[in-house]
Amino acid sequence: MNSTSDAPLLRVEGLRTVFTLADGREGAAVSDVSLTVSRGETLGLVGESGSGKSVTALSILRLIMPPGRIAAGRILFDGHDLLTLEEHMLRTIRGRRIGFVFQEPMVALNPVYTIGQQIVETLSVHGLARGAAARARAIEWLEAARVPDPARRAAEYPHQLSGGLRQRAMIALALCAEPSLVIADEPTTALDVTVQAEILDLLRDLRASLGLALLLITHDLGVVAEMADRVAVMYGGRIVEQGPVAEVFQTPAHPYTRGLLACLPDATRGHRLVAIAGTVPSLGQFPPGCTFAPRCADRLAECDVAPPDVTALAGEHGAGRTVRCYLHQTTAGGRP
């Protein structure tokens, strides 16, 4: 880790992001989310679709559009609260200090500009290079992203590239300003298995060579195991468990984490796949207590009343680990 400070590069505290529903009520897509990403570290944010992962990522860069809004919290990046910055100041951080790899590059990339033009524009906007120098750097970044024949690809439009090449171009665009933090939102979705592995190898190598911090959003626990130092498990708009990847996967504390791990395929012949019963509730239909309670086999009476508090886990596997579960709160009759 290339840390120059003891403080995390990114600290999110008590983030709450809400959306106005059709009936006028507000539903919280993200509720009381707190997480940190240190310099040079990879944090995996994992959970099923609808858990609030992408909304968390967009909230960090204040990209939530109406009918959504950030209702509470602090987002500290390198000591600056992004929620209090004027928009013109925030634009100097988006792209320049924090890069974003979107889930769908065909949507994120501008269809009427070539790949090279889009990288050149990013370099120009942030005052890093212009003209011929910017065009040369665009080709260099495409080469760094392992785009074959980068000079030719720089002159092509997004629709002319395969899905894997578009994602590589998206990564080059996100990294060309040499940010300190990259947020990658499901960067391998809709790619075949071979290309997924290539993209993950690329992100891992670039993270190491550039000293990046990475917030990796995924629903794939295998990706987290391979890529991340720490993991935050998200469900129903809340982070239900956090900690070092190896410890969380070895001794999961939350029933949801245990359920996700149980869903992983087993190499044993004849082993039946296990699924968590039920589905993630829709926005505005979260229960008043623990959002996972309706699907939980370990449900207690308290689970239906109010959301559990965050509990720091103690013991051999508890260093830096937290969980939101009444099973770990003595007030609920669980273990200490």
C-alpha positions as CSV (number, residue, x, y, z in Angstrom):
1,M,0.0,0.0,0.0
2,N,1.3,3.4,-1.0
3,S,-0.1,5.3,1.9
4,T,1.1,8.8,2.5
5,S,-1.3,9.4,5.4
6,D,-2.9,7.4,8.1
7,A,-6.4,8.8,7.1
8,P,-8.4,6.8,4.5
9,L,-8.4,8.3,1.1
10,L,-12.2,7.9,1.0
11,R,-14.5,7.9,4.1
12,V,-18.2,7.7,3.7
13,E,-20.2,8.4,6.9
14,G,-23.9,7.8,7.4
15,L,-24.8,8.2,3.8
16,R,-28.5,8.2,3.1
17,T,-29.8,8.6,-0.5
18,V,-33.6,8.7,-1.2
19,F,-35.9,8.7,-4.2
20,T,-39.4,10.1,-4.5
21,L,-41.8,7.4,-5.3
22,A,-44.9,7.6,-7.5
23,D,-47.2,8.0,-4.5
24,G,-45.1,10.9,-3.2
25,R,-43.4,9.0,-0.4
26,E,-39.6,8.8,-0.2
27,G,-37.8,5.5,-0.3
28,A,-34.2,5.1,0.9
29,A,-32.1,3.3,-1.6
30,V,-29.1,3.8,0.6
31,S,-29.4,4.1,4.4
32,D,-26.7,4.9,7.0
33,V,-23.9,3.5,4.8
34,S,-20.4,4.0,6.2
35,L,-17.2,2.7,4.6
36,T,-13.6,3.6,4.0
37,V,-11.0,3.0,1.2
38,S,-7.4,3.5,2.0
39,R,-4.7,4.5,-0.5
40,G,-3.6,1.6,-2.6
41,E,-6.4,-0.6,-1.2
42,T,-9.2,-2.5,-3.0
43,L,-12.6,-2.6,-1.3
44,G,-15.1,-4.9,-2.8
45,L,-18.8,-3.8,-2.4
46,V,-20.9,-6.9,-3.0
47,G,-24.6,-7.8,-2.9
48,E,-27.5,-8.8,-5.1
49,S,-29.0,-6.5,-7.7
50,G,-31.2,-3.9,-5.9
51,S,-29.0,-3.8,-2.8
52,G,-27.9,-0.2,-3.3
53,K,-24.4,-0.7,-4.6
54,S,-24.6,1.5,-7.7
55,V,-26.5,4.2,-5.9
56,T,-23.8,4.3,-3.3
57,A,-21.2,4.7,-6.0
58,L,-23.1,7.5,-7.8
59,S,-23.7,9.2,-4.5
60,I,-20.0,9.4,-3.8
61,L,-19.6,11.6,-7.0
62,R,-22.9,13.4,-6.5
63,L,-24.3,12.0,-9.7
64,I,-27.7,11.2,-8.2
65,M,-30.4,12.9,-10.4
66,P,-34.0,13.8,-9.5
67,P,-36.2,12.2,-8.3
68,G,-33.2,11.1,-6.2
69,R,-31.3,13.1,-3.6
70,I,-28.6,12.7,-1.0
71,A,-30.5,13.3,2.3
72,A,-27.8,12.8,4.9
73,G,-24.2,11.9,5.5
74,R,-20.6,13.0,4.8
75,I,-18.3,11.9,1.9
76,L,-14.7,12.8,2.7
77,F,-12.2,12.4,-0.1
78,D,-8.6,13.3,0.8
79,G,-10.0,15.4,3.7
80,H,-12.6,17.3,1.6
81,D,-16.3,16.8,2.1
82,L,-17.7,16.3,-1.4
83,L,-21.2,17.0,-0.3
84,T,-20.3,20.6,0.6
85,L,-18.2,21.5,-2.5
86,E,-19.5,23.9,-5.1
87,E,-20.2,22.1,-8.5
88,H,-17.2,23.7,-10.2
89,M,-14.9,22.4,-7.5
90,L,-16.5,19.0,-7.7
91,R,-15.8,18.9,-11.5
92,T,-12.1,19.2,-10.7
93,I,-12.3,16.0,-8.7
94,R,-14.6,13.9,-11.0
95,G,-12.3,12.3,-13.5
96,R,-9.2,14.0,-12.3
97,R,-9.0,12.6,-8.7
98,I,-11.7,10.0,-8.9
99,G,-12.1,7.9,-12.0
100,F,-15.3,5.9,-12.8
101,V,-15.6,2.7,-14.8
102,F,-19.3,2.4,-15.6
103,Q,-21.2,-0.8,-15.9
104,E,-22.3,-0.2,-19.5
105,P,-19.6,1.4,-21.6
106,M,-21.9,1.6,-24.6
107,V,-24.0,3.9,-22.6
108,A,-21.2,5.8,-20.8
109,L,-19.1,6.4,-23.9
110,N,-20.3,9.2,-26.3
111,P,-21.4,7.5,-29.5
112,V,-20.7,10.6,-31.8
113,Y,-17.0,11.0,-30.8
114,T,-14.1,8.6,-31.4
115,I,-12.5,6.8,-28.5
116,G,-9.4,9.0,-29.0
117,Q,-11.4,12.2,-29.0
118,Q,-13.0,11.3,-25.7
119,I,-9.7,10.7,-24.0
120,V,-8.2,13.9,-25.6
121,E,-11.2,15.9,-24.2
122,T,-10.7,14.5,-20.7
123,L,-7.0,15.4,-20.8
124,S,-7.8,18.8,-22.1
125,V,-10.6,19.6,-19.6
126,H,-8.3,18.8,-16.7
127,G,-5.3,20.8,-18.2
128,L,-3.1,17.7,-18.6
129,A,-2.4,17.9,-22.3
130,R,-3.7,19.4,-25.5
131,G,-3.3,19.0,-29.3
132,A,-0.8,16.5,-30.6
133,A,0.5,15.7,-27.1
134,A,-3.0,14.8,-25.9
135,R,-3.6,12.6,-29.0
136,A,-0.3,10.8,-28.3
137,R,-1.2,10.2,-24.7
138,A,-4.6,8.9,-25.7
139,I,-2.9,6.2,-27.7
140,E,-0.5,5.5,-24.8
141,W,-3.4,5.0,-22.5
142,L,-5.2,2.7,-24.9
143,E,-2.0,0.7,-25.2
144,A,-1.8,0.6,-21.3
145,A,-5.3,-0.8,-21.3
146,R,-4.2,-3.5,-23.7
147,V,-6.2,-2.3,-26.6
148,P,-4.6,-3.9,-29.7
149,D,-3.5,-1.6,-32.5
150,P,-4.3,1.5,-30.2
151,A,-3.6,4.1,-32.9
152,R,-6.3,2.6,-35.2
153,R,-8.8,2.0,-32.3
154,A,-8.4,5.6,-31.2
155,A,-9.9,6.7,-34.5
156,E,-12.9,4.4,-34.1
157,Y,-16.3,5.0,-32.5
158,P,-17.7,3.0,-29.6
159,H,-20.1,1.0,-31.8
160,Q,-17.1,-0.3,-33.9
161,L,-15.6,-2.0,-30.9
162,S,-16.4,-5.3,-29.2
163,G,-17.8,-5.3,-25.7
164,G,-14.4,-6.2,-24.3
165,L,-12.6,-3.5,-26.2
166,R,-15.2,-0.9,-25.2
167,Q,-14.6,-1.8,-21.5
168,R,-10.8,-1.5,-22.0
169,A,-11.4,1.9,-23.7
170,M,-13.7,2.9,-20.7
171,I,-10.8,1.9,-18.3
172,A,-8.3,4.0,-20.3
173,L,-10.7,6.9,-20.2
174,A,-11.2,6.5,-16.4
175,L,-7.4,6.3,-15.8
176,C,-6.0,8.9,-18.3
177,A,-6.1,11.7,-15.7
178,E,-4.2,9.5,-13.3
179,P,-6.8,9.6,-10.4
180,S,-6.0,8.4,-6.9
181,L,-9.3,6.4,-6.6
182,V,-11.2,4.4,-9.3
183,I,-14.7,3.3,-8.8
184,A,-15.5,0.3,-11.0
185,D,-19.2,-0.5,-11.1
186,E,-19.7,-4.1,-12.3
187,P,-16.8,-3.8,-14.8
188,T,-17.2,-7.3,-16.2
189,T,-21.0,-7.5,-16.5
190,A,-22.2,-8.8,-19.9
191,L,-18.7,-10.0,-20.9
192,D,-17.9,-13.6,-21.6
193,V,-15.8,-15.5,-19.0
194,T,-12.5,-15.2,-20.9
195,V,-12.9,-11.5,-21.4
196,Q,-14.0,-11.0,-17.8
197,A,-10.7,-12.6,-16.6
198,E,-8.7,-10.3,-18.9
199,I,-10.4,-7.2,-17.6
200,L,-9.8,-8.2,-14.0
201,D,-6.2,-8.9,-14.7
202,L,-5.9,-5.5,-16.4
203,L,-7.5,-3.7,-13.4
204,R,-5.2,-5.6,-11.0
205,D,-2.1,-4.8,-12.9
206,L,-3.0,-1.1,-13.4
207,R,-3.9,-0.8,-9.7
208,A,-0.4,-2.1,-8.8
209,S,1.5,-0.1,-11.3
210,L,-0.3,3.2,-10.6
211,G,-0.8,2.8,-6.9
212,L,-4.5,3.2,-7.2
213,A,-7.2,2.8,-4.6
214,L,-10.1,0.8,-6.0
215,L,-13.8,0.6,-5.0
216,L,-14.9,-2.5,-6.9
217,I,-18.7,-3.0,-7.1
218,T,-19.9,-6.5,-8.0
219,H,-22.3,-9.3,-7.2
220,D,-19.6,-11.9,-7.9
221,L,-18.0,-13.2,-4.7
222,G,-15.3,-14.9,-6.8
223,V,-14.3,-11.5,-8.1
224,V,-14.1,-10.2,-4.6
225,A,-12.0,-13.1,-3.4
226,E,-9.6,-12.6,-6.3
227,M,-9.3,-8.8,-6.3
228,A,-10.2,-7.2,-3.0
229,D,-8.3,-6.6,0.3
230,R,-11.6,-6.0,2.2
231,V,-15.2,-6.6,1.5
232,A,-18.4,-4.7,2.4
233,V,-21.6,-6.8,2.0
234,M,-24.7,-4.8,1.2
235,Y,-28.3,-5.7,1.4
236,G,-31.5,-3.5,1.3
237,G,-29.6,-0.3,1.2
238,R,-27.4,-1.1,4.2
239,I,-24.0,-2.6,4.7
240,V,-24.6,-5.6,6.8
241,E,-21.0,-6.9,7.2
242,Q,-17.5,-5.5,6.6
243,G,-14.0,-6.9,7.1
244,P,-10.9,-8.4,5.5
245,V,-11.9,-10.7,2.6
246,A,-10.2,-13.8,3.9
247,E,-11.8,-13.5,7.4
248,V,-15.3,-12.6,6.2
249,F,-15.3,-15.5,3.7
250,Q,-13.9,-18.0,6.3
251,T,-16.1,-17.0,9.2
252,P,-19.1,-15.0,7.9
253,A,-21.0,-13.3,10.7
254,H,-24.2,-12.2,9.0
255,P,-26.9,-14.7,7.8
256,Y,-26.9,-12.9,4.4
257,T,-23.2,-13.3,3.9
258,R,-23.5,-17.0,4.8
259,G,-26.3,-17.3,2.3
260,L,-24.3,-15.7,-0.5
261,L,-21.3,-18.0,0.2
262,A,-23.6,-21.0,0.3
263,C,-24.8,-20.1,-3.2
264,L,-21.4,-20.6,-4.7
265,P,-21.1,-23.7,-6.9
266,D,-19.3,-26.7,-5.3
267,A,-16.8,-28.8,-7.2
268,T,-18.3,-32.0,-5.7
269,R,-20.1,-34.1,-8.2
270,G,-23.9,-34.1,-7.7
271,H,-23.8,-31.1,-5.3
272,R,-27.0,-29.2,-5.6
273,L,-26.9,-25.4,-5.9
274,V,-28.3,-23.5,-2.9
275,A,-30.3,-20.3,-3.3
276,I,-31.5,-17.7,-0.7
277,A,-35.3,-17.9,-0.5
278,G,-37.1,-14.8,-1.6
279,T,-35.9,-11.6,-3.4
280,V,-34.6,-8.2,-2.5
281,P,-37.6,-6.0,-1.7
282,S,-38.4,-3.1,-4.0
283,L,-37.6,0.4,-3.1
284,G,-40.2,1.8,-0.7
285,Q,-41.1,-1.7,0.5
286,F,-38.3,-2.4,2.9
287,P,-39.5,-3.7,6.2
288,P,-39.2,-1.5,9.3
289,G,-36.6,-3.7,11.0
290,C,-33.7,-5.6,9.5
291,T,-34.1,-5.5,5.7
292,F,-33.0,-9.1,5.4
293,A,-35.4,-10.4,8.1
294,P,-38.1,-11.7,5.7
295,R,-35.6,-14.0,4.1
296,C,-33.6,-14.9,7.2
297,A,-33.6,-18.4,8.8
298,D,-32.2,-17.0,12.0
299,R,-34.9,-14.3,12.4
300,L,-35.5,-13.0,15.9
301,A,-38.5,-11.0,17.2
302,E,-36.3,-7.9,17.4
303,C,-35.5,-8.2,13.7
304,D,-39.0,-7.0,12.8
305,V,-39.0,-3.9,15.1
306,A,-35.9,-1.8,14.2
307,P,-32.7,-2.1,12.2
308,P,-29.8,-3.6,14.3
309,D,-26.9,-1.3,15.2
310,V,-23.4,-1.9,13.9
311,T,-21.5,-4.2,16.2
312,A,-17.7,-4.5,16.2
313,L,-16.6,-8.1,16.3
314,A,-14.1,-9.2,18.9
315,G,-11.7,-12.1,19.0
316,E,-9.3,-13.7,16.6
317,H,-11.3,-13.0,13.5
318,G,-12.7,-9.7,14.7
319,A,-10.0,-7.2,13.9
320,G,-11.5,-4.4,11.7
321,R,-14.8,-6.4,11.3
322,T,-18.3,-5.1,11.8
323,V,-21.8,-6.6,11.4
324,R,-25.4,-5.4,11.6
325,C,-27.2,-8.3,13.2
326,Y,-29.1,-9.0,16.4
327,L,-27.4,-12.3,16.7
328,H,-24.2,-10.4,17.7
329,Q,-25.9,-8.0,20.1
330,T,-26.2,-9.1,23.8
331,T,-29.3,-7.0,24.1
332,A,-31.0,-9.4,21.7
333,G,-30.0,-12.5,23.6
334,G,-27.3,-13.3,21.1
335,R,-23.7,-14.1,21.7
336,P,-21.4,-11.3,23.0
